[in-house]
Amino acid sequence: MLEHGKIVVMKPNIMMKLVALLFVVATVLFVNSSPVPKDDAEYNRFFEYTGEDGEIHTIDLEAEPNMEVIEEIERNPANNQYLLFTRSNPNTAQSLLINNAASISSSNFNARLPTVVIVHGWLSNQNTDINPVIRAAYLGKSDVNVIVMDWRRLALYDYATAVRGVPAVGRGLGEFLRFLSSVTGAGLDSMHLVGFSLGAHVVGNAGRELGGRVARVTGLDPAGPLWNYNSNALGANDGIYVEAIHTDGGLVGLGIGTAIANVDFFPNGGNSQPGCLTGICDHNRAWELFAATVTYNHLIGNECSSNLQITLNNCRGREFPMGNDDLRKSGSGMFRVDTGRRYPF
């Protein structure tokens, strides 16, 4: 090294320590920026979540779930609402009821068309932005049945209770779709289940209830807290093709930051999104991006061979489209896609 104009030779043991220190610093920087597995224990017990209502909610990951509510949800899948929208009724819902064939036969449901099911996340309902935005994208693109599932009966409870009840809600959705298929003849291979955050795990459990026979299952930033290493989380066998889009997967992000599906997309690295200043903005960007791809099918990712490639943005593998409305989509691997700050990104 150079010191006051003279060359100073460092002792080998000092050089080794310096190299080791630089390695540790580089490792820490990589871990904090990469989509790597995280244990639920790494989350603080308490953290704040800003809902779409603008209110700040405190999540207690160690809270005791309300088992009375969960048992009721398990006993009665009819707690969930299924609201049908078609091009004949794009803005006014028709209610479909499980075990009520007349509610289906008297509706505008068309078994010859593909069916898209949209499932919201925690603290949300049928009117939350994800539902009208994705619904409008689909109906503006093609003639389909859009079913919005409202599971607010559980979703408005505390986070720990909602998480514990997700498998039962998902099974209820699966039972409803099985009934819908039996009444109308609509094939499971004509159905695409789309869920956001906790809703991603709901559609995963619904697909599992149906033996993984639905055409597509898409998880939009699947919820992370209490879901890492959770056997009820969305998985690659929950549909014929399963895709996950990760937008807030940092070490304490709201989403799972690791590959869990057949194809996993990590927009802009998967942790933070252009134009976002908050975690909830990063989290919501998943469904915003998906809706844009339904309309334009314009966001193309490159396959990555490692998490490091995702982080360093040097994925040079094959190209593959993120999202879209292709019911016969298939593939595997991890992909990074870079987007803009504003719609359509």
C-alpha positions as CSV (number, residue, x, y, z in Angstrom):
1,M,0.0,0.0,0.0
2,L,1.1,3.7,-0.4
3,E,1.8,5.7,2.7
4,H,3.2,9.3,2.5
5,G,4.8,8.6,-0.9
6,K,6.4,5.3,0.2
7,I,5.4,1.8,-0.6
8,V,4.6,-0.2,2.5
9,V,4.4,-4.0,2.3
10,M,1.6,-5.4,4.5
11,K,2.3,-8.5,6.6
12,P,0.6,-11.6,5.4
13,N,-1.5,-12.0,8.5
14,I,-2.8,-8.4,8.2
15,M,-3.5,-8.9,4.5
16,M,-5.5,-12.1,5.3
17,K,-7.5,-10.3,7.9
18,L,-8.3,-7.5,5.5
19,V,-9.4,-10.0,2.8
20,A,-11.6,-11.8,5.4
21,L,-13.1,-8.5,6.5
22,L,-14.0,-7.5,3.0
23,F,-15.5,-10.9,2.4
24,V,-17.8,-10.5,5.5
25,V,-18.9,-7.0,4.4
26,A,-19.6,-8.3,0.8
27,T,-21.6,-11.2,2.2
28,V,-23.7,-9.0,4.5
29,L,-24.5,-6.6,1.6
30,F,-25.4,-9.6,-0.6
31,V,-27.6,-11.2,2.1
32,N,-29.5,-8.0,2.7
33,S,-30.2,-7.4,-1.0
34,S,-30.9,-10.9,-2.3
35,P,-34.1,-12.9,-2.4
36,V,-32.9,-15.5,0.1
37,P,-34.8,-17.8,2.5
38,K,-35.8,-16.1,5.7
39,D,-37.0,-17.7,8.9
40,D,-40.2,-16.3,10.5
41,A,-38.1,-15.8,13.7
42,E,-36.2,-13.1,11.8
43,Y,-39.3,-10.9,11.8
44,N,-39.9,-8.8,14.8
45,R,-42.8,-10.0,16.9
46,F,-44.6,-6.7,16.3
47,F,-44.5,-4.7,13.1
48,E,-46.8,-2.2,11.4
49,Y,-48.8,-2.7,8.3
50,T,-50.5,0.1,6.4
51,G,-53.7,-1.2,4.9
52,E,-55.4,0.0,1.8
53,D,-57.7,2.0,4.0
54,G,-54.7,4.1,5.0
55,E,-54.8,2.9,8.6
56,I,-51.8,1.5,10.4
57,H,-52.3,-1.9,11.9
58,T,-49.9,-3.6,14.3
59,I,-49.3,-7.3,13.6
60,D,-48.4,-9.6,16.5
61,L,-46.8,-12.7,15.0
62,E,-47.1,-14.5,18.4
63,A,-50.7,-13.7,19.0
64,E,-53.1,-16.5,19.9
65,P,-55.4,-17.2,16.9
66,N,-59.2,-17.0,17.6
67,M,-59.9,-20.7,17.3
68,E,-63.7,-20.1,17.6
69,V,-63.7,-18.1,14.4
70,I,-61.4,-20.6,12.7
71,E,-63.6,-23.5,13.6
72,E,-66.6,-21.7,12.2
73,I,-64.8,-21.1,8.9
74,E,-63.9,-24.7,8.7
75,R,-67.4,-25.8,9.3
76,N,-69.1,-23.5,6.9
77,P,-67.3,-22.6,3.6
78,A,-70.5,-20.6,2.7
79,N,-69.0,-17.8,4.7
80,N,-67.1,-16.9,1.5
81,Q,-68.9,-14.9,-1.2
82,Y,-68.4,-15.6,-4.9
83,L,-69.3,-12.7,-7.1
84,L,-69.6,-13.2,-10.9
85,F,-68.7,-10.5,-13.5
86,T,-69.0,-11.0,-17.2
87,R,-69.1,-8.8,-20.3
88,S,-72.9,-8.8,-19.8
89,N,-72.5,-7.5,-16.2
90,P,-69.1,-6.0,-16.0
91,N,-69.8,-3.8,-13.0
92,T,-72.7,-5.4,-11.1
93,A,-72.0,-8.7,-9.4
94,Q,-74.2,-11.8,-9.5
95,S,-73.9,-13.9,-6.4
96,L,-73.0,-17.6,-6.9
97,L,-73.8,-19.9,-3.9
98,I,-72.2,-23.2,-3.1
99,N,-74.7,-26.1,-3.1
100,N,-77.3,-23.8,-4.8
101,A,-77.4,-24.8,-8.5
102,A,-80.2,-22.2,-9.3
103,S,-77.8,-19.4,-8.3
104,I,-75.5,-20.6,-11.0
105,S,-77.9,-21.7,-13.7
106,S,-79.7,-18.3,-13.5
107,S,-76.5,-16.3,-13.8
108,N,-74.4,-15.2,-16.8
109,F,-71.8,-17.9,-16.1
110,N,-70.8,-19.5,-19.4
111,A,-69.0,-22.9,-19.1
112,R,-67.6,-22.6,-22.6
113,L,-65.5,-19.6,-21.5
114,P,-62.4,-19.5,-19.3
115,T,-62.9,-18.7,-15.7
116,V,-60.7,-16.4,-13.6
117,V,-61.0,-16.3,-9.9
118,I,-59.5,-13.3,-8.0
119,V,-58.8,-13.5,-4.3
120,H,-57.8,-10.5,-2.1
121,G,-55.5,-10.4,0.8
122,W,-55.6,-9.5,4.5
123,L,-57.8,-6.6,5.7
124,S,-59.5,-6.5,2.3
125,N,-62.8,-7.3,0.6
126,Q,-64.6,-7.4,-2.8
127,N,-64.2,-3.7,-3.3
128,T,-60.5,-3.5,-2.6
129,D,-58.6,-2.1,-5.6
130,I,-57.1,-5.4,-6.7
131,N,-60.5,-6.8,-7.7
132,P,-61.9,-4.1,-10.0
133,V,-58.5,-3.5,-11.6
134,I,-57.8,-7.1,-12.5
135,R,-61.4,-7.7,-13.4
136,A,-61.4,-4.7,-15.8
137,A,-58.2,-5.9,-17.4
138,Y,-59.6,-9.3,-18.1
139,L,-63.0,-8.2,-19.3
140,G,-61.4,-5.5,-21.5
141,K,-59.1,-8.1,-23.0
142,S,-61.4,-11.1,-23.7
143,D,-64.7,-12.8,-23.0
144,V,-64.3,-14.6,-19.7
145,N,-66.1,-15.4,-16.4
146,V,-64.5,-13.4,-13.6
147,I,-65.3,-14.6,-10.1
148,V,-64.3,-12.3,-7.2
149,M,-64.0,-14.2,-3.9
150,D,-64.8,-12.1,-0.8
151,W,-63.4,-13.8,2.3
152,R,-63.6,-10.7,4.6
153,R,-65.3,-12.9,7.3
154,L,-61.8,-14.1,8.2
155,A,-59.6,-11.5,6.4
156,L,-60.7,-8.7,8.7
157,Y,-59.5,-10.5,11.9
158,D,-56.1,-10.2,13.3
159,Y,-53.2,-11.5,11.2
160,A,-52.4,-14.6,13.2
161,T,-56.1,-15.7,13.1
162,A,-56.3,-15.0,9.3
163,V,-53.1,-17.0,8.6
164,R,-54.4,-20.0,10.6
165,G,-57.7,-20.0,8.8
166,V,-56.3,-19.6,5.2
167,P,-56.2,-23.4,4.5
168,A,-59.9,-23.8,5.4
169,V,-60.8,-20.8,3.2
170,G,-58.8,-22.3,0.4
171,R,-60.5,-25.6,0.8
172,G,-63.8,-23.9,0.7
173,L,-62.9,-22.2,-2.6
174,G,-61.9,-25.6,-3.9
175,E,-65.2,-27.1,-2.9
176,F,-67.1,-24.3,-4.5
177,L,-65.2,-24.7,-7.8
178,R,-65.8,-28.4,-7.7
179,F,-69.5,-27.7,-7.3
180,L,-69.5,-25.1,-10.1
181,S,-67.8,-27.6,-12.4
182,S,-70.4,-30.3,-11.6
183,V,-73.3,-28.0,-12.2
184,T,-72.1,-26.4,-15.4
185,G,-69.6,-28.9,-16.9
186,A,-66.9,-26.3,-16.8
187,G,-63.5,-28.0,-16.7
188,L,-60.9,-27.3,-14.1
189,D,-58.4,-27.0,-16.9
190,S,-60.3,-23.8,-18.0
191,M,-59.7,-22.1,-14.6
192,H,-57.1,-19.6,-13.5
193,L,-56.9,-18.8,-9.8
194,V,-55.2,-15.5,-8.9
195,G,-54.5,-14.5,-5.3
196,F,-52.6,-11.6,-3.6
197,S,-50.6,-11.8,-0.4
198,L,-52.6,-14.1,2.0
199,G,-54.9,-14.7,-1.0
200,A,-52.0,-16.3,-2.8
201,H,-51.9,-19.0,-0.2
202,V,-55.7,-19.2,-0.3
203,V,-55.6,-20.1,-4.1
204,G,-52.8,-22.5,-3.4
205,N,-54.9,-24.4,-1.0
206,A,-57.8,-24.3,-3.4
207,G,-55.7,-25.8,-6.1
208,R,-54.5,-28.5,-3.7
209,E,-58.1,-29.3,-2.8
210,L,-58.7,-29.9,-6.5
211,G,-55.7,-32.2,-6.9
212,G,-53.6,-29.6,-8.8
213,R,-55.8,-29.9,-11.8
214,V,-56.7,-26.2,-12.4
215,A,-54.9,-24.8,-15.4
216,R,-53.1,-22.0,-13.6
217,V,-52.5,-20.7,-10.1
218,T,-50.8,-17.3,-9.8
219,G,-49.5,-15.9,-6.5
220,L,-49.0,-12.1,-6.4
221,D,-46.4,-11.4,-3.8
222,P,-47.4,-14.4,-1.5
223,A,-47.5,-13.3,2.1
224,G,-44.2,-13.9,4.0
225,P,-44.7,-13.5,7.8
226,L,-45.7,-16.9,9.3
227,W,-45.4,-18.6,5.9
228,N,-41.8,-19.4,5.5
229,Y,-41.5,-23.2,6.0
230,N,-45.3,-23.4,6.4
231,S,-46.6,-26.5,4.7
232,N,-49.8,-24.8,3.8
233,A,-48.0,-22.1,1.7
234,L,-48.5,-21.8,-2.1
235,G,-46.5,-24.5,-3.9
236,A,-45.5,-25.7,-7.3
237,N,-47.9,-28.7,-7.3
238,D,-51.1,-26.6,-6.6
239,G,-52.0,-26.3,-10.3
240,I,-50.9,-27.5,-13.7
241,Y,-48.8,-24.3,-13.9
242,V,-48.0,-22.2,-10.9
243,E,-46.5,-18.8,-11.1
244,A,-45.4,-16.4,-8.3
245,I,-44.5,-12.7,-8.7
246,H,-42.3,-11.4,-5.9
247,T,-42.2,-7.6,-5.3
248,D,-41.5,-7.1,-1.5
249,G,-39.3,-10.1,-0.5
250,G,-36.6,-8.4,1.6
251,L,-35.5,-9.9,4.9
252,V,-38.5,-8.3,6.6
253,G,-40.7,-7.7,3.6
254,L,-44.4,-8.5,3.4
255,G,-43.8,-11.2,0.8
256,I,-41.9,-14.4,0.5
257,G,-38.7,-13.6,-1.2
258,T,-37.8,-17.1,-2.5
259,A,-38.8,-19.3,-5.4
260,I,-41.8,-21.4,-4.4
261,A,-43.6,-22.0,-7.8
262,N,-42.9,-23.5,-11.2
263,V,-41.9,-20.1,-12.4
264,D,-40.9,-17.3,-10.0
265,F,-40.5,-13.7,-11.2
266,F,-38.5,-11.1,-9.3
267,P,-39.4,-7.7,-10.8
268,N,-36.5,-5.2,-10.2
269,G,-34.8,-7.7,-8.0
270,G,-37.9,-8.7,-6.0
271,N,-37.4,-6.4,-3.0
272,S,-38.2,-2.8,-3.8
273,Q,-40.0,-1.3,-6.8
274,P,-39.4,1.9,-8.8
275,G,-41.6,4.7,-7.7
276,C,-42.3,3.1,-4.3
277,L,-41.3,4.6,-0.9
278,T,-43.0,2.1,1.4
279,G,-43.2,-1.6,1.8
280,I,-47.0,-1.7,1.2
281,C,-46.4,0.0,-2.2
282,D,-43.8,-2.6,-3.1
283,H,-46.2,-5.3,-2.0
284,N,-49.2,-4.0,-4.0
285,R,-47.1,-3.5,-7.1
286,A,-47.4,-7.3,-7.7
287,W,-51.1,-7.1,-8.6
288,E,-50.6,-3.8,-10.5
289,L,-47.9,-5.4,-12.7
290,F,-50.0,-8.5,-13.2
291,A,-53.1,-6.4,-14.3
292,A,-50.9,-4.6,-16.8
293,T,-49.6,-7.8,-18.3
294,V,-53.1,-9.1,-18.8
295,T,-53.7,-6.1,-21.0
296,Y,-50.3,-5.8,-22.8
297,N,-48.3,-9.0,-22.2
298,H,-45.3,-6.7,-22.4
299,L,-43.1,-7.5,-19.4
300,I,-40.5,-10.1,-20.4
301,G,-38.0,-11.6,-18.0
302,N,-34.7,-13.2,-18.4
303,E,-33.9,-16.5,-16.7
304,C,-31.5,-16.4,-13.8
305,S,-29.3,-19.2,-12.6
306,S,-28.8,-17.9,-9.1
307,N,-30.0,-15.4,-6.5
308,L,-26.8,-13.5,-7.0
309,Q,-27.7,-12.9,-10.7
310,I,-31.1,-11.6,-9.7
311,T,-29.5,-9.2,-7.3
312,L,-26.8,-8.0,-9.6
313,N,-29.2,-7.8,-12.6
314,N,-27.1,-9.9,-14.9
315,C,-29.6,-12.6,-15.8
316,R,-28.9,-13.5,-19.4
317,G,-31.0,-16.7,-19.8
318,R,-33.9,-17.3,-22.0
319,E,-36.8,-14.9,-22.2
320,F,-40.2,-15.6,-20.7
321,P,-43.3,-13.4,-20.3
322,M,-44.4,-12.5,-16.8
323,G,-48.1,-12.8,-15.9
324,N,-50.6,-12.4,-18.8
325,D,-53.9,-14.3,-19.5
326,D,-52.4,-17.4,-21.3
327,L,-54.4,-20.3,-19.9
328,R,-51.9,-22.8,-21.4
329,K,-48.8,-21.2,-20.1
330,S,-46.1,-23.5,-18.9
331,G,-42.5,-23.3,-17.9
332,S,-40.0,-23.4,-15.0
333,G,-37.2,-21.4,-13.5
334,M,-36.4,-18.0,-11.8
335,F,-36.6,-14.8,-13.9
336,R,-35.9,-11.2,-13.4
337,V,-37.8,-8.5,-15.2
338,D,-37.1,-4.7,-15.0
339,T,-40.1,-2.3,-15.1
340,G,-40.9,1.3,-15.1
341,R,-42.2,3.4,-12.3
342,R,-45.8,4.0,-13.5
343,Y,-48.5,2.1,-15.3
344,P,-48.2,0.2,-17.6
345,F,-44.7,-0.2,-16.2
